[in-house]
Amino acid sequence: MPKTKSNLGSSITRWIEPYNRDKTVFTTSGLVIYCQVCDRQVRCNKKFQITQHVTTEFHLKCLKKSSNNSEQMLMGDEIKPKTSSFNEDLCLSLIAANISWFKLQNLVFHDFLQNYTKKHIPNESTLRKSFLHPCYVSTIEKIGDSYIYLVVDETTDINGSYIANLLVGVLNEQSPSKPFLIACKKLDKTNHSTISRFVNDSLRILWPHGGNDEKALLLCSDAVPYMIKAGKTLNVFFPNMIHISCLAHMIQRLAEKVREMYPNVNTLVRNLKKVFLKAPQRVDVYKEIMPSVPLPPEPVLTRWGTWIKAANFCADHLDNLKIILQKLEDKNVFSIKKLKSIKNLERSSLTLCDSIQIVNNVILAMEKVPGQQGKIIQEKLLYLIEKNVGFQTAKQITAILSGKGNSIMPPNLTPSMCSCVKFAPITSVDVERSFSTYKSILTEKIISMTSENMEKYIIVHCYENY
């Protein structure tokens, strides 16, 4: 006659009793046996299965290494996964340092950790199944219930998939805050509908019970048409949200217009690096004139900001590079110098007033560029500003924060909301950095991870490194 649950439970209790006399080796809920030493469940339909387990090499090794195991928690008829602060800290540390979990399979590394920590080192699957999610949950819970700003963008990964990232930062009038990643999703395609749904669904991770839609005050993205349309769509769900197209990106587009208008400058910036490439004699001459200055940077047009960095280098070292720059007219030099503003905007600690002032300085500088070429630049700048509706709202808030008279309060915003926007960003450079992190993590060694686990891994890593 087969054993009932109660009979089997009493039998299990008798089977494990001899092993628990000196210290607790096995615990049971009556249906399942859990080995505290090995940190795993043991099949227990028959008594000999326990005897077999305690004679295995793995159990004997763990028994020898273990010193003090925490008591197993029971819940109903099922045993809850054992919580180990060491395993969770190990998981968090490996993610933060971007050390792949498969490295634990290296015997030298594994034995080093085990010998010096006197802890059982879990394998890769244990970290993935039992400890990645707790690390992710604790990271998400750190945002709290505050006014927030959002930064969203999308890219393609090494598999050609569309990946969207959403960063969230806390808004307050006391100090700036660094945003951190809360969602990293694979999209079927990129348009205003998928981006809107992605942002809306991602905020449900942060606010699972809803009711906080009025606390999303700012959305920053690039200026592509589907992002503009997505911002308008999201205003239906988040009525207080101001959508600003990245101002650093706006200046970048203006810089590209300048690059097109001054081909001689572009030729100089593009080819200056090549002059010294694989030419040791030319490098020697360069070092004689500028011994403490590194070689000119190489601009890559597909990498945002590298051309500007190279142009800034030319402007900063104009005197020492005057032989190379002899064909450059003064007005061309001026057009390069104004590109320095984008570097200032990338700083994350600026107040909204300071950020707006940098953009206003660029606008004033462009208004002083003479001639037909200056007129073209001014028309391009005016077009970019008029297209960025959120920038005008940000200027209104700046006027209020500066105490200027006759300032008009933007619709749907209260004075307390405006004060919280004091340190709001107007660039999306942080989300670009998150994409760089994503691409550095998504290597061939980790490409087999599920999209859900990959998202949790990226989110925890970015939080620990921002």
C-alpha atoms as one frame of an Amber mdcrd trajectory, in Angstrom:
protein
   0.000   0.000   0.000   1.520   3.348  -1.004   2.492   5.766   1.752   0.297
   8.767   2.457   1.780  12.267   2.807   1.641  12.069   6.607   3.280   8.630
   6.694   5.994   9.737   4.248   6.634  12.839   6.334   7.129  10.877   9.527
   9.442   8.464   7.707  11.552  11.345   6.361  11.877  12.774   9.849  13.254
   9.428  11.110  15.617   9.114   8.107  17.317  12.475   8.627  17.440  12.357
  12.434  20.843  10.538  12.648  22.488  13.234  10.502  21.231  16.146  12.609
  22.623  15.124  16.012  25.757  17.311  15.955  24.461  20.050  13.684  21.619
  20.588  11.286  22.466  18.923   7.973  18.973  18.227   6.623  15.697  20.064
   7.022  12.301  19.009   5.736   8.805  20.335   5.249   7.453  16.793   5.451
   7.545  16.287   1.688  10.931  17.638   0.630  14.393  17.222   2.114  16.798
  20.131   1.852  20.533  19.691   2.418  21.826  22.727   4.278  25.421  21.789
   3.532  25.061  21.454  -0.250  22.393  24.157  -0.587  20.124  21.940  -2.674
  17.084  19.639  -2.490  17.487  15.890  -2.184  15.099  13.289  -3.548  13.564
  11.393  -0.657  11.120   8.769  -1.860  13.369   6.088  -0.396  15.792   6.087
   2.533  18.721   4.866   0.431  18.579   8.114  -1.602  19.658  10.044   1.510
  22.413   7.537   2.198  23.657   7.900  -1.380  23.650  11.691  -1.118  25.732
  11.897   2.069  28.414   9.675   0.508  28.818  11.748  -2.662  32.081  13.597
  -3.167  30.271  16.909  -3.497  28.477  16.539  -0.154  31.633  15.450   1.645
  33.544  18.418   0.216  30.810  20.885   1.205  30.542  19.303   4.667  34.256
  19.800   5.186  34.209  23.424   4.016  31.050  24.532   5.772  31.182  25.995
   9.259  27.897  27.684  10.013  24.815  27.410   7.805  21.674  29.449   8.307
  18.479  27.705   9.289  16.219  26.810   6.369  12.904  28.687   6.267   9.736
  26.720   5.550   6.576  27.933   3.883   3.558  25.658   3.744   4.287  22.382
   1.978   7.084  23.889  -0.104  10.514  25.096   0.922  11.441  28.648  -0.047
  14.770  29.084  -1.829  17.504  29.561   0.739  18.554  33.144   1.137  22.280
  33.700   1.257  23.638  37.179   1.784  27.034  35.950   0.599  25.617  34.597
  -2.662  23.597  37.753  -3.236  26.614  39.962  -2.544  28.727  37.773  -4.830
  26.125  38.057  -7.585  25.933  41.838  -7.164  29.733  42.225  -7.169  30.197
  40.158 -10.322  27.490  42.144 -12.124  28.916  45.508 -11.015  32.405  44.544
 -12.201  30.968  42.913 -15.360  32.690  39.621 -14.551  30.800  36.875 -16.366
  29.325  34.226 -14.117  30.886  31.443 -16.158  34.244  32.571 -14.718  33.202
  30.743 -11.544  33.773  27.533 -13.472  37.474  28.326 -13.575  38.932  25.973
 -10.977  41.694  28.351  -9.839  39.283  31.258  -9.387  36.655  29.005  -7.781
  39.131  27.506  -5.291  40.579  30.941  -4.495  37.157  32.309  -3.538  36.222
  29.212  -1.580  39.506  28.965   0.331  39.583  32.605   1.438  35.870  33.159
   2.050  35.259  29.736   3.631  31.943  29.747   1.765  30.434  27.384  -0.745
  30.766  29.089  -4.145  27.554  28.706  -6.181  27.588  27.869  -9.850  26.403
  30.101 -12.668  22.877  28.694 -12.821  22.331  29.243  -9.088  23.190  32.941
  -9.383  20.993  33.336 -12.423  17.971  31.505 -11.024  18.039  32.510  -7.368
  19.994  35.727  -6.874  19.769  37.887 -10.012  16.120  38.743  -9.395  16.609
  39.860  -5.737  19.448  42.142  -6.879  17.169  43.569  -9.572  14.239  44.122
  -7.182  16.381  45.893  -4.596  17.754  48.164  -7.330  14.288  49.140  -8.605
  13.039  49.861  -5.061  15.741  52.496  -4.489  13.999  55.132  -6.639  11.225
  55.804  -4.158   8.071  57.821  -4.664   9.318  61.174  -5.994   8.991  63.501
  -8.951  11.036  62.018 -11.774  12.486  62.741 -15.198  12.849  60.207 -18.016
  15.486  59.737 -20.709  14.623  57.365 -23.566  16.336  56.248 -26.764  16.799
  53.168 -28.939  19.663  51.455 -30.739  20.506  48.170 -32.464  22.647  45.474
 -30.852  25.136  43.031 -32.391  22.234  40.764 -33.386  20.511  43.564 -35.311
  17.678  43.732 -32.766  16.057  47.024 -31.769  16.848  47.793 -28.121  15.144
  50.589 -26.162  16.507  51.941 -22.873  14.662  54.044 -20.322  16.538  55.917
 -17.597  14.836  57.517 -14.600  16.165  60.171 -12.254  14.734  61.848  -9.166
  13.853  65.543  -9.360  14.295  67.774  -6.324  15.374  71.330  -5.607  18.222
  70.350  -3.284  20.741  68.625  -5.552  21.109  66.910  -8.937  20.603  63.163
  -9.187  22.114  60.621 -11.527  19.577  58.690 -13.583  19.676  54.931 -13.666
  18.312  52.340 -16.029  14.958  50.746 -15.164  14.104  49.081 -18.491  16.032
  47.630 -21.409  13.640  45.974 -23.854  13.844  44.401 -27.274  11.353  45.970
 -29.711   9.881  44.400 -32.840  10.217  47.754 -34.603  10.750  51.383 -33.719
   7.943  53.898 -34.143   5.969  56.246 -31.926   3.582  53.461 -30.898   6.239
  50.995 -29.679   8.217  53.738 -27.896   5.095  55.079 -26.148   4.085  51.598
 -25.041   7.635  50.876 -23.878   7.795  54.003 -21.694   4.315  53.481 -20.270
   4.906  49.791 -19.466   8.334  50.495 -17.983   6.945  53.015 -15.505   4.557
  50.323 -14.296   7.678  48.497 -13.109   8.513  51.524 -11.001   4.929  52.187
  -9.944   3.140  48.805 -10.139   0.009  50.119  -8.409  -0.241  53.260 -10.561
  -1.523  56.570  -9.258   1.740  58.461  -9.763   1.368  59.559 -13.371   1.435
  63.236 -12.388   4.967  62.804 -10.951   6.625  62.285 -14.343   7.613  65.883
 -15.142  10.180  65.651 -17.931  10.986  63.400 -20.893  14.237  63.849 -22.796
  14.916  62.130 -26.138  16.491  62.814 -29.500  14.671  64.800 -32.177  13.697
  62.071 -34.652  10.051  62.392 -35.796   8.768  59.228 -34.114  10.189  60.387
 -30.755   8.424  63.743 -31.137   5.178  61.924 -31.890   5.731  59.527 -28.978
   6.153  62.511 -26.636   2.767  63.874 -27.711   1.175  60.453 -27.207   2.641
  60.070 -23.717   1.219  63.458 -22.686  -2.187  61.746 -22.644  -1.004  59.419
 -19.841   1.358  61.865 -18.119  -0.281  65.312 -18.326   2.505  67.178 -16.487
   5.337  65.811 -18.601   7.430  68.240 -20.676   9.099  66.665 -23.703  12.489
  68.217 -24.566  14.558  67.129 -27.533  18.187  66.781 -26.492  19.850  70.219
 -26.667  23.312  68.692 -27.039  21.989  66.801 -30.043  20.617  70.067 -31.408
  24.063  71.683 -31.185  25.544  68.552 -32.774  23.225  68.983 -35.757  24.200
  72.629 -35.942  27.858  71.587 -35.904  27.183  69.199 -38.785  25.726  72.109
 -40.743  28.883  74.138 -40.051  31.009  71.171 -41.148  29.129  71.062 -44.454
  29.499  74.810 -44.993  33.261  74.901 -44.361  34.760  72.018 -46.343  38.331
  73.275 -45.783  37.873  73.063 -42.023  36.339  69.623 -42.391  39.248  68.469
 -44.541  41.714  69.730 -41.951  39.952  68.086 -39.009  39.376  64.834 -40.891
  42.937  64.467 -42.173  45.007  65.902 -39.321  45.196  62.508 -37.601  46.268
  60.839 -40.849  49.257  63.169 -41.193  50.906  61.504 -38.173  49.612  57.979
 -38.745  52.498  55.512 -39.268  54.889  58.440 -39.765  57.466  58.419 -36.933
  59.495  61.300 -38.389  56.414  63.535 -38.492  55.571  62.483 -34.948  59.078
  63.511 -33.849  58.564  66.962 -35.353  55.182  67.186 -33.638  56.709  66.258
 -30.273  59.419  68.873 -30.640  56.820  71.627 -30.987  54.213  70.226 -28.535
  56.045  67.732 -26.300  53.303  67.450 -23.654  50.314  67.356 -26.025  48.941
  64.013 -27.289  48.517  63.414 -31.002  45.371  64.819 -32.614  42.222  62.736
 -32.024  40.631  60.895 -34.909  37.088  61.951 -35.852  34.575  59.197 -36.639
  31.396  60.625 -38.136  29.312  57.632 -37.034  30.386  58.196 -33.416  28.660
  61.194 -31.896  31.002  63.963 -30.752  34.336  62.724 -32.113  34.436  65.276
 -34.933  33.675  68.027 -32.418  36.451  66.772 -30.163  38.905  66.894 -33.074
  37.695  70.373 -34.019  38.142  71.537 -30.419  41.692  70.206 -30.503  42.434
  72.308 -33.576  40.955  75.385 -31.910  42.814  74.844 -28.617  46.199  74.414
 -30.337  45.707  76.890 -33.133  48.991  78.728 -32.515  51.090  75.582 -32.598
  49.201  74.249 -35.615  49.290  77.520 -37.549  51.275  75.978 -40.406  48.507
  73.432 -40.904  45.802  76.034 -40.347  47.205  78.753 -42.592  44.367  78.337
 -45.063  41.771  78.719 -42.304  40.112  82.128 -42.123  39.213  83.782 -38.830
  35.498  83.222 -39.273  36.088  79.514 -39.696  38.030  79.413 -36.432  35.099
  81.129 -34.718  32.693  78.516 -36.032  34.847  75.786 -34.489  35.229  77.474
 -31.101  31.495  77.574 -30.504  31.428  73.781 -30.608  32.923  73.710 -27.089
  29.441  74.321 -25.699  28.374  70.723 -26.254  30.996  69.481 -23.790  29.570
  71.716 -21.064  26.041  70.464 -21.704  27.153  66.866 -21.156  27.827  67.589
 -17.465  25.134  66.005 -15.299  25.361  68.439 -12.355  24.192  71.579 -14.177
  21.085  73.402 -13.053  18.353  73.969 -15.607  19.186  77.692 -15.591  22.862
  76.997 -16.340  21.984  74.596 -19.158  19.585  77.080 -20.735  22.223  79.821
 -20.412  24.753  77.706 -22.340  22.248  77.272 -25.162  21.410  80.990 -25.089
  25.123  81.798 -25.378  25.342  79.584 -28.466  22.321  81.348 -29.946  23.865
  84.791 -29.289  27.185  83.664 -30.770  25.487  82.367 -33.924  23.643  85.639
 -34.353  27.025  87.397 -34.626  28.296  85.234 -37.504  28.375  87.620 -40.485
  27.549  87.165 -44.152  25.431  84.722 -46.097  26.917  81.727 -44.308  25.979
  83.244 -40.957  22.421  83.697 -42.191  22.211  80.024 -43.175  23.458  78.947
 -39.742  20.954  81.244 -37.999  18.064  79.883 -40.068  19.097  76.323 -39.226
  19.299  77.183 -35.521  15.892  78.894 -35.568  14.364  75.838 -37.237  15.804
  73.488 -34.592  14.619  75.680 -31.701  11.071  76.121 -33.043  10.822  72.377
 -33.507  11.758  71.794 -29.856   8.554  72.858 -28.083   9.721  71.595 -24.699
  12.696  73.972 -24.813  10.338  76.948 -24.746   8.583  75.498 -21.679  11.964
  74.951 -20.003  12.789  78.628 -20.628   9.522  79.618 -18.922  10.435  77.534
 -15.870  13.924  79.078 -15.879  12.394  82.537 -15.788  10.254  81.538 -12.795
  13.224  80.001 -10.948  15.279  83.141 -11.639  12.574  85.342 -10.107  11.940
  87.371 -13.229   8.781  89.442 -13.126   5.750  88.737 -15.299   6.794  85.069
 -15.656   4.009  82.813 -16.880   3.492  79.449 -15.199   3.422  76.567 -17.737
   0.062  74.764 -17.880  -0.516  71.793 -15.521   2.555  72.685 -13.421   2.461
  73.959  -9.834   5.158  76.105  -8.169   6.412  73.050  -6.233   6.769  71.114
  -9.487   8.732  73.964 -11.054  11.101  74.077  -8.086  11.712  70.325  -8.433
  12.809  70.859 -12.055  15.748  73.006 -10.871  18.282  70.279 -11.751  16.413
  68.712 -14.661  18.651  67.652 -17.583  18.076  68.851 -21.133  20.312  66.298
 -22.842  20.029  62.553 -23.438  23.755  61.779 -23.145  23.156  59.432 -20.178
  21.086  57.043 -22.264  23.854  57.000 -24.892  26.261  55.912 -22.154  23.858
  53.125 -21.155  23.925  51.838 -24.742  27.718  51.768 -24.653  27.511  49.734
 -21.448  24.936  47.405 -23.007  27.119  46.731 -26.050  30.202  46.136 -23.904
  28.306  43.557 -21.822  26.555  41.780 -24.711  29.513  39.654 -25.780  29.519
  36.219 -27.360  29.955  34.704 -23.883  26.726  36.196 -22.566  24.620  36.332
 -25.720  22.725  33.150 -24.770  21.155  34.796 -21.693  17.408  35.303 -21.947
  16.168  38.813 -22.700  14.506  39.006 -19.263  17.679  38.087 -17.383  19.771
  40.318 -19.660  17.539  43.272 -18.776  17.928  42.628 -15.040  21.695  42.203
 -15.416  22.091  45.478 -17.367  19.905  47.433 -14.932  21.862  46.290 -11.856
  25.215  46.884 -13.594  24.316  50.409 -14.689  23.020  51.351 -11.243  26.206
  50.182  -9.534  28.448  52.038 -12.008  26.639  55.364 -12.545
